[in-house]
Amino acid sequence: MFEFAWPWVYVLLPLPLLARMLLPRTKPLASALKVPFYGSLAQRGGGSPHNPLNLLLLTLLWLLLLTAAARPQWYGEPISQTSSARDLLLAVDISGSMETPDMLLNGRPAMRIDAVKNVVGDFVERRQGDRLGLALFGTRAYLQAPLTYDRETVGTLLREAQIGFAGQGTAIGDAIGLSVKRLMKRPAEQRVLILLTDGANTAGEVAPLKAAELAQQAGVKVYTVGIGAEEMVEPGLLGSRFGSRRINPSRDLDSDTLQAIADKTGGRFFRAHNPEELAQIYEELDRLEPVEQEAASYRPLKSLFIWPLGMALLLALLWAATPLLVNLRLRQADEAERSTGKKIVTGDKA
């Protein structure tokens, strides 16, 4: 849609005419610098303001300047933009036990951390509109990615996470405390923490249940996910079946504490024994915490004043150059006439 931002500027349209009618005419100075060719320039070249061509050019020039000053602009079609009121932070365990190869990916044994990267990475891609953050914890907890709409960066940092970067222990309480601190700094209607671990709290300064109380007071809902198979065959001598035995690789998982954390903060506890169950859990989290989007639209604005202003500049150059061009053409005609006359005289003498 086309419109003028300042249409009242056109009130100034008759200003030059009013100035000519009301202002007194200037008297010529008694002494002035004489330019030999200026008289012919004004008379022959149409430099007089009373010349119809000059009046037309000056009128168009004034009209274009007013059009530029009125700020013509074009509004495009409305564009919808979505926003969310939810801050969602992912806390992922990268302690030494996450190297346990009790998961199956594409039919092959895989470490727990690989299954987490595969499933949680897809979850991150689906959360369009949420502010996402990533915390990694082992013996210590670190904020790897602050809350951001840049899901691609969060996914990349998750894929690049390596076992042992944060130590071999498991500081669940510190991870919750760090996450709550970061979530509290951002105003939001809903703050959500999804904590994934495969063990029990063995490090850190804050007890998990104490951290859960802090989360409850800050209005942070914590979903806890325990990962790890309950049965695994440990190979025997030189990797053979001889001496192999069945073990429970998740014997250290503290499900009771994870359940208590979720109950205290209004979240839920999930148990994932394999990548398929883990994927189902994150699909359930999508359902429990849908991406709440507030529709907001705007119309792109393009300013068009540069076009009438540019045309006015070109017209001003044309108006200034016209007398010079006309005078140049007349001079060339005079010179040609004189040259022709000389040739005729020379022919008669011959």
N, C-alpha and C positions, 0 to 999 in steps of 0.2 A: 504494500500500500504506500502510495506516494503522498507526502505532505510537507508543509513548511513549518519549521519550528517557531520562526518569528515572522508570521505573515504581516504583522503591523508595520514592518519596515517599508512596505509599499506606500505608506502614507507620505513618504518623502519623494514620491515620483514627480510631483510638480515643482519641487524645490528649485531646480535651475531656472525654470520659467519665472517663478516668483522673484528670484534673485535678480534676474534681468529686468523685471518690471519695477521693482521697488528700490534697488540700489542705484545711487547716482552714477552716471557714466564718468569714467576717468578722463581727465584732460591730458592731451599729449604734452610731453615735456618739451621745454624750449630748446634744449640741446640734447642731442642723441648721437650715438655712434652710427655712422652711415655705412651700410653694406651695399656695395654696388649692385649685386645681383638680387637683393631681397625684394625689390619692387617687382621685378619680373617673376620672381618666385611666387609671390602672393597673387599677382594678377593672372599669370598664366597657369599656375599650378593649382588654382582653386583653394588656396589657403585661407580665404576669407571665411569667417564664420557664417556669413549669409549665403554661402554656396549651398545648394540643396543637398549635394552629396555629403558635404561636411556635417550638415544638420542631421542627416539620416544616420551617419556613423556615430556622431556624438549621442544621439538619442538611444541608439542600440547599445552603446557603451554604458550609458547611465542605467539602462534597464537591466543589463547583465550584472552590473555591480550590485544593484539592489537585490536581484535574484540570488546572488551568492551570499549577500548579507542576511537574507531571509532564511538561510540554512535549509535548503531542500534536502530531504532524506527519504530513504526507502526502508520500510519495515517488511521483513520477510515473513514467511509462514511460521506460525507458532511451533517451537521445538520443545518437546517434553524432556524434563530432566528429573531423575529419581534421586531421592535421598533417603537415608535411613536414620532412625534414632537409636540404633543398637551399636554398642561397642562389644566386640567379641574377641577374646584373647585365647590363644591356644598355648597350653603349657605341655611340652613333650619331654619325656624322660629319655636322656641319652647316656645313662649310666652304663657300667660295664656289662650288666646282665642283659641289656638290650641286644647283645651280640648272640644270644642263644638262638640256634638255628632250628626252632621248633615250628616254623611257619612253612606253608607250601604256597609258592607263587608259580603259576603256569606249570604245575606238576613237579616242581623242583623244590628241594629244601631251601629255605631262605631265613635270614635273621629277622628278628622282630622289628628292628628299626627299618628294614627294607619294606616290610608290609605296612608299617605306619606311614612311611613316606608315600607309598603308592596310594593308600586309601585317603589319608588326610590331605594329600595334594589335590585329589579330585574334589574333596569337600571345600577346600579353599577356592577353587575355581567356581564353584556353584554359589558362593556367597556374594554375588554382585549386589552392591548397594550398602553392605555392612563395612564398618571400619574394623579391620583385622589387625591383630598383633601376634607376635610369636615369642614365647619364652622357652628357653632350653634349660634343663636342670640336671645336675648329677650331684656331686658333693656340694656344689654351689649353684645358685640360680642366676641366669643372665637373661636380660631382655635382648633378644636377637633382632626383632623388628618392632618398632613402636606402632601404635594404632594408626592405620593408614587405609586409604581406599585402593592402594596399589597392590592388588592381589597377586600380580605376577612376581613382584619382588618378594612377597611373603613366601610364595611357593618355591622360589629359587633358593631362598635362605633355608627353607626346610629341607630341600633336597641336598644341600651342601653340608648339612649338619653331620658331624662325625662322632662316633663313640669315643668317649674319653676326653672330649674338649672341656667338659665341665667337671671332670673327675669321675672316679669309679663308684662313689656312694650315691645315695638317693635322698635328696633334701626336699621332701614333699611340702613340708610346712613353709620353708623359705620360698618355694615356687609360688605357693598361694599368696603369701604375704607380698612378694614382689608384684604379682599380677594385680592384686587388690590396690596397691599403691598407684600403679599405672592407670588402672581403670577409674580411680577416684579423681584423677586430674582432668578428666574429660566429662563435660556435662552430657548426660544421656538419659533417656527414659528407661532403658534397659541395659544392664551390664552383665555380660555372660563370660564365664571362664570354663573352658573344657580342658580338664587335666587328664593326661594319659600316662600311666606308669605300669611297671611290671613287678614292683617289689613293695617293700615297706620303708618307712622313714628311718634311715640309718645315719643321716648327717644333717647339718644345719643347726640354726639357733632357735628357730620357732617350731613349737610342737604343731602337728597337723590340725588338731582340734582347736587349739588356740587361734591358729590362722583362719579356721572356719568361722570362729566367732567374729573375727575382724571382717571377714567377707560378709557375714550376715548384717553387721552394723552398717557396712558401706552399701548395702543393697546389691551385692554381687551374687548372682546365682551360679553355683558351681556344679557342673556335671563331671563326674569322675568315670574313667574308663580303665579297667584292669585288663591287661593283655597278657597272653601266654597260654600255651597248651598245658593240659594236666597230665599228659602221658607222652613220653618220648623214649625212644630206644637209644641208649648210649653204646656206641660201638666198643668192641672189645680190643684184643691185642692187635696192633697194627691195622686197626680199622676193620677187622673181620668180625664175623658173628661170634667167634670163640671168645667167651668171657663177656659178651654183651649183656646188658641188663636194662630193664625198664625203670625209669625214674619219673618223678613229678617235677618238671622244670619250674613250676609256678608255686612251689611250696613256700616261698618267701613272700608271696603276694598277700598284703594285708587288706583283704576284702572288707573286713569289719570297719576299719578306719575309713576306707573310701566310702562305704555306705553311710557312715555317720556324718562325714563331711557333706555329702549330697543332701542328706535329710535336714541338716541344720541350716543349709542355705537355700532350700527350696528346689534343689536340682534332683538328679537321679544318678544312680550307680549302674554302670553297664559292665558286663563281663564278656570279653572277646577271646575265644579259644583259637580262632583261625582268622585269616583275612576276610573270609566271607561274612563271618559274624561281625567283624570290625566294620565292614562296609555297611552292613545292615544297621549297625549302631549309629553311624554318621548320617544315614538316611533318616533314621528316627529323630536324630537331633535336628535335621532340616525341618521335620514336621513339627517338633516341639518348639523350635525357635525359627519360625518362618521369617523370611526377609521382609520386614515391614517397610514399605516404600511410601513416601509422601510425594504425590505427584506435584511437580512444579514446572511451569512452562515459561518460556521467554521468547521474544521475537527478535531475531538478529536485526541490528540497525546499521545501515550503510549511509554514510554522509556523502552527499552529491555536490557540495558547494564548489569542489575543485573544477567541475566542468564549466559552469558559467563564468567562474573566475578566470579560467584558462582562455575561454573564448573572448572575454573582455580584454585580456592582455594581448592576444593576437590582433583584435580589432584596434586597440590603441596603437600597436606597432604599424598596422596598415594605415591608420589615419595620419600618423607622423611621417610615414614614408611616401605617401601618395604625392604631396607637393614636390618632393625631391625627384621622384620618378618621372612625374609629368615634366618638370623643368629639364631633366636630363634628356628626355625624348625631344623636347622642343629645341634644345641646344643642338642635338644631333641633326635635327631637321634643318636648322639654320646653317650649320656647317655643310651639310650636304647641298643645300641650295646655293651657298656661296661657291662651293667647289664646282658645281654644275655650271654656274654662270661663268667662271673662269675658263672652263673648257670650251664653252661656246665662243667667247672672245678670242681665244687662241686659234680656233678653227677659222674665224673670219679673216684674221690676219694672214693665215696661210693661203 
